[in-house]
Every structure is written in structure tokens, then in C-alpha cells.
Amino acid sequence: MSVLIHHTLQSFRSTRKKNLRLALVPTMGALHEGHLSLVRLAKEHADEVVVSIFVNPTQFAPHEDFASYPRGLEEDLAQLTKLKVAHAYVPDVQDLYPAGPRTMVVPGPIASKLEGQYRPHFFDGVATVVNKLLGGLAPDLAIFGEKDFQQIMVVRQMVEDCRLPCEILAAPTMREDDGLAMSSRNQYLDQTQRAKAAGMYKTLNEIKNMLHMGSLPVAQAPVLGAQMLLQAGFDKVDYVSLVDLPEMNNAKTYQQGQRLLAAAWLGNTRLIDNIEP
């Protein structure tokens, strides 16, 4: 049976079976194995799954890649059909923003760090669209991938602060054979850049090992990490950071329950990744 395609919230609401536990997998399309792993996990935790496919304009700055972001709806729907997904919510901007971006959700201080420093618009757009999806589709749980780790932390705080009755589940990052985190933006990389891209995961693991052995002072981890990424062929480094959770403040000591994150550029393509150190 093919996935049911809904272009409006009203369409979805009219067909949802109220007595079934519903899981949401929010995506911007261009589905890859990382997305599909979230769908499989969702099916383990719910009776029905709805996958949203929406390239959200409010999380892109004017100079970013909204217009060129990979899109492939026909192939996306075919993959969801293979996985026997019940619903695909594929709205246009009008359905989610009928009056434009009139009301926005502004997350707390966690959103001003790391990604928020380099993309100050980003988490307002993410928090707003996720709030709309959770309110409009009313899932019992929503699943996000850990590749966008700070996003998960922002969403969890937003859900708690807005008192939304939805469980947020984090799923492990899916990786290519060489360790590169799966991402729709990997399509932007040429062959030479793609070979260099795996250096981010390698660098994070080398920093992790040095921290674990005590051979690298915590204060030096961002500096050395940036140097290693540049040596690996990255053109520019936004950050390498070890943070304490859940507030994602820069760590002063190395201990359990932290996250090591990086963002860097290959040409015009910005890649992010993170690991548990």
C-alpha cells in the first residue's frame, strides 16, 4: 500500500486513527539512510508513522542554500512506501505559515551558542516549525537524529517549556563506511571534498582519545581540533567545542556526560558532526 500523502494539516487530521500511537519523523526531504533509520526506529515505537517533508524557509538566512537545498519528492515517497509508512505530510509554505512568519518561537540561551553564533536565525526557525508540526500533527513522539545534536537539545527545551505532550527521542548518527555523518548536504561535495570530509569524524575521535588519556588540556581542545581540521583539508573551521550538558556551556574539565562538536567548511559546503567523548 502506498503512503498517504497529505498537503494540509486538515487532510492528515481527517484520516488519522485516534486510537493508535503516532510517531513523527520531521525531515526536509532528500531522504538518505540516516532518515530511513529514524523511520525504522519510529515504527518500533508507534503504531503509525508520519514523515514530514518540508524545507523550512524560516531557518535559512538570505545568503544560505534554501533555493538549492536538495529536493527529490518522488524518490522520497517511493522510499517511504517501501518502508510501509502510513502518512507523509508534504505541505507548502501556506499551510504552515498562512500569515507568513508572523508568530515565531524564540528558544532560550542554549540556541545562542555554537550553531547559534554562526547561524543566529537558525534555531528560531527550527523551534517554530517543530512547534507547528507537533501542534498540528499531534504525535505521541517525535524522532530526531543525533547528528544535529544541538537541535535536539533546543527542541527538548522548547517542548518542555511549551508543555507540549510529545516525547522526543534521539537516534544515533548514521555514518558512511569512512565515518562521515550522513547528510543531505553531502551531495554538494565533489570527489576531492568528499574524500576530505571524513576527516571531521577522525579528528573528533582523535581529540576524544587525547582527552581520555589526559594528554590534551580541555582548554586546548578547540584550538588543536581546528588545526587538525585545517590540516585534514577543510577550508574554514567555525568551531570545535567540548560542552557540558544540558546547557551546552564550554567545558572546563573532562568528565562523563559531555559532547564534542565541530562545524567546518569544504568549499561552500558546511558540515557538522558530534560524538560522545
C-alpha positions as CSV (number, residue, x, y, z in Angstrom):
1,M,0.0,0.0,0.0
2,S,1.3,3.4,-0.9
3,V,2.0,6.1,1.7
4,L,-0.9,8.5,2.2
5,I,0.2,12.0,1.0
6,H,-1.2,15.0,2.8
7,H,-0.6,18.5,1.7
8,T,-2.6,20.1,4.5
9,L,-2.9,19.5,8.2
10,Q,-6.7,19.2,7.7
11,S,-6.1,16.3,5.3
12,F,-3.9,14.5,7.9
13,R,-6.3,15.1,10.8
14,S,-9.2,13.7,8.8
15,T,-7.5,10.4,8.2
16,R,-5.5,9.9,11.5
17,K,-6.7,6.9,13.6
18,K,-7.1,8.4,17.0
19,N,-6.6,5.2,18.9
20,L,-3.2,4.5,17.5
21,R,0.2,5.7,18.9
22,L,1.7,8.1,16.4
23,A,5.4,8.9,15.7
24,L,6.6,11.8,13.7
25,V,9.9,11.9,11.8
26,P,10.4,15.5,10.7
27,T,12.6,15.9,7.6
28,M,13.4,18.4,4.8
29,G,13.4,15.6,2.3
30,A,16.3,14.3,0.1
31,L,16.0,11.2,2.3
32,H,19.0,9.1,2.9
33,E,19.8,6.1,5.0
34,G,20.1,8.3,8.1
35,H,16.5,9.4,7.7
36,L,15.3,5.9,6.9
37,S,16.9,4.6,10.1
38,L,14.8,7.2,12.0
39,V,11.7,5.9,10.2
40,R,12.5,2.3,11.2
41,L,13.0,3.3,14.8
42,A,9.7,5.2,14.7
43,K,7.9,2.1,13.6
44,E,9.3,0.2,16.6
45,H,7.9,2.8,19.0
46,A,4.5,3.5,17.4
47,D,1.5,2.0,15.6
48,E,1.7,4.6,12.8
49,V,4.3,6.9,11.5
50,V,4.0,10.3,9.7
51,V,7.1,11.7,8.0
52,S,7.0,15.4,7.3
53,I,8.9,16.7,4.2
54,F,9.2,20.4,4.3
55,V,12.2,22.7,3.5
56,N,11.5,25.3,6.2
57,P,12.3,28.8,4.9
58,T,12.4,30.4,8.4
59,Q,15.6,28.5,9.4
60,F,17.6,29.8,6.3
61,A,19.3,33.1,6.1
62,P,19.0,35.0,2.8
63,H,22.6,34.0,1.9
64,E,22.1,30.3,2.7
65,D,21.0,27.4,0.5
66,F,17.2,27.4,0.7
67,A,16.7,27.6,-3.0
68,S,19.4,25.0,-3.8
69,Y,18.7,22.6,-0.9
70,P,18.4,19.0,-2.4
71,R,14.8,18.0,-3.2
72,G,13.6,14.7,-4.6
73,L,10.0,14.2,-3.6
74,E,9.1,11.3,-5.9
75,E,12.1,9.3,-4.7
76,D,11.4,10.2,-1.1
77,L,7.8,8.9,-1.3
78,A,9.0,5.7,-3.0
79,Q,11.3,5.0,-0.1
80,L,8.6,5.7,2.4
81,T,6.3,3.4,0.6
82,K,8.9,0.6,0.7
83,L,9.1,1.1,4.5
84,K,5.2,0.9,4.7
85,V,5.0,4.4,6.3
86,A,1.3,5.3,6.8
87,H,1.5,9.1,6.2
88,A,3.6,11.7,4.5
89,Y,2.9,15.3,5.3
90,V,4.1,17.4,2.4
91,P,2.8,20.9,2.9
92,D,3.5,24.1,1.0
93,V,4.6,27.2,2.9
94,Q,1.0,28.5,3.0
95,D,-0.2,25.5,5.1
96,L,2.3,26.0,7.9
97,Y,2.7,29.8,7.6
98,P,-0.7,31.0,6.4
99,A,0.1,34.6,7.5
100,G,3.8,34.4,6.9
101,P,6.3,34.2,9.8
102,R,4.0,36.3,12.0
103,T,4.5,34.3,15.2
104,M,7.9,32.8,16.0
105,V,9.2,30.7,18.8
106,V,12.4,32.1,20.3
107,P,14.3,29.5,22.2
108,G,16.4,30.1,25.3
109,P,20.1,30.8,25.7
110,I,21.2,27.4,24.5
111,A,20.2,28.5,21.0
112,S,22.7,31.4,21.0
113,K,25.8,29.0,21.4
114,L,27.8,27.2,18.8
115,E,25.4,26.9,15.8
116,G,23.6,30.0,17.1
117,Q,26.7,32.1,16.9
118,Y,27.2,31.3,13.2
119,R,23.6,30.9,12.2
120,P,21.7,33.3,14.6
121,H,18.4,32.9,12.7
122,F,18.5,29.1,12.6
123,F,17.1,27.9,15.9
124,D,14.2,30.4,15.9
125,G,13.1,28.8,12.6
126,V,13.7,25.2,13.9
127,A,11.8,25.8,17.1
128,T,8.9,27.5,15.3
129,V,8.4,24.8,12.6
130,V,8.8,21.9,15.1
131,N,6.2,23.6,17.4
132,K,3.9,23.9,14.4
133,L,4.4,20.2,13.4
134,L,3.9,19.0,17.0
135,G,0.8,21.1,17.5
136,G,-0.7,20.4,14.0
137,L,0.0,16.7,13.7
138,A,-0.2,15.9,17.5
139,P,2.2,12.9,17.5
140,D,2.8,11.0,20.7
141,L,6.6,11.1,20.0
142,A,9.0,12.6,17.5
143,I,12.3,11.3,16.5
144,F,15.4,13.3,15.7
145,G,18.9,12.2,14.6
146,E,21.9,13.0,16.9
147,K,23.9,14.4,14.0
148,D,22.1,17.7,14.8
149,F,22.7,17.3,18.5
150,Q,22.2,21.0,19.5
151,Q,18.9,20.9,17.6
152,I,17.7,18.1,19.8
153,M,18.6,20.0,22.9
154,V,16.8,23.1,21.7
155,V,13.7,21.1,20.7
156,R,13.6,19.2,24.1
157,Q,13.7,22.5,25.9
158,M,11.1,24.0,23.7
159,V,8.8,21.0,24.2
160,E,9.3,21.2,28.0
161,D,8.8,25.0,28.2
162,C,5.7,25.0,25.9
163,R,4.3,22.0,27.8
164,L,3.7,20.0,24.6
165,P,2.6,16.4,25.2
166,C,5.2,14.8,23.0
167,E,8.1,12.6,23.8
168,I,11.4,13.5,22.0
169,L,13.6,10.5,21.1
170,A,17.2,10.9,19.9
171,A,18.6,8.3,17.4
172,P,22.3,7.6,16.8
173,T,24.0,9.3,13.9
174,M,24.2,7.1,10.8
175,R,27.6,7.1,9.0
176,E,29.2,6.2,5.7
177,D,31.8,3.5,5.7
178,D,34.6,6.0,6.3
179,G,32.8,7.6,9.2
180,L,31.3,10.7,7.5
181,A,27.9,11.5,9.1
182,M,25.1,11.0,6.6
183,S,23.6,14.3,5.5
184,S,21.6,15.6,2.5
185,R,24.2,18.3,2.1
186,N,26.9,15.7,1.3
187,Q,25.5,15.8,-2.2
188,Y,27.2,19.2,-2.6
189,L,30.7,17.7,-2.2
190,D,32.8,17.0,-5.2
191,Q,35.0,13.9,-5.2
192,T,38.0,15.6,-3.7
193,Q,36.0,17.3,-1.0
194,R,34.2,14.0,-0.2
195,A,37.5,12.3,0.5
196,K,38.5,15.1,2.9
197,A,35.1,15.2,4.6
198,A,35.7,12.0,6.6
199,G,38.5,13.9,8.4
200,M,35.9,15.6,10.7
201,Y,34.9,12.3,12.3
202,K,38.5,11.2,12.5
203,T,39.5,14.5,14.2
204,L,36.8,14.3,16.7
205,N,37.8,10.8,17.7
206,E,41.5,11.8,17.9
207,I,40.6,14.7,20.2
208,K,38.4,12.3,22.3
209,N,41.3,9.9,22.7
210,M,43.7,12.6,23.8
211,L,41.2,13.9,26.3
212,H,40.6,10.4,27.6
213,M,44.3,9.8,28.0
214,G,44.8,13.1,29.7
215,S,47.4,14.2,27.2
216,L,45.3,17.2,26.0
217,P,44.1,20.0,28.3
218,V,40.4,20.7,27.9
219,A,41.2,24.4,27.2
220,Q,43.4,23.4,24.2
221,A,40.9,21.0,22.6
222,P,39.1,23.7,20.4
223,V,42.4,25.1,19.2
224,L,44.0,21.8,18.4
225,G,40.8,20.4,16.8
226,A,40.6,23.4,14.5
227,Q,44.2,23.0,13.5
228,M,43.6,19.3,12.8
229,L,40.6,20.0,10.6
230,L,42.5,22.6,8.6
231,Q,45.4,20.0,8.2
232,A,42.8,17.5,7.0
233,G,41.9,19.8,4.1
234,F,38.9,21.8,5.5
235,D,38.9,25.4,4.2
236,K,37.5,27.1,7.3
237,V,36.5,26.0,10.8
238,D,33.6,27.5,12.7
239,Y,34.2,25.6,15.9
240,V,35.4,22.6,17.7
241,S,33.9,22.5,21.2
242,L,33.6,20.3,24.2
243,V,30.4,21.2,26.1
244,D,28.6,20.2,29.3
245,L,25.0,19.1,29.1
246,P,22.2,20.0,29.0
247,E,23.0,23.7,28.7
248,M,25.9,23.2,26.3
249,N,28.3,25.5,28.1
250,N,32.0,25.2,27.2
251,A,33.5,22.5,29.4
252,K,36.3,23.4,31.9
253,T,37.1,19.8,32.8
254,Y,36.7,16.5,31.1
255,Q,34.0,14.2,32.5
256,Q,31.2,11.9,31.7
257,G,28.0,13.3,30.1
258,Q,29.6,15.8,27.7
259,R,29.5,16.3,23.9
260,L,32.3,17.1,21.5
261,L,31.0,19.0,18.4
262,A,32.5,20.5,15.3
263,A,31.5,22.6,12.3
264,A,33.7,23.3,9.3
265,W,33.6,24.2,5.6
266,L,34.7,22.4,2.5
267,G,34.3,25.0,-0.3
268,N,30.8,26.3,0.0
269,T,29.5,23.3,2.0
270,R,29.2,23.5,5.7
271,L,29.5,20.1,7.6
272,I,28.7,19.4,11.3
273,D,29.3,16.4,13.4
274,N,29.5,15.4,17.1
275,I,30.4,12.4,19.3
276,E,30.2,11.5,22.9
277,P,33.7,12.0,24.3
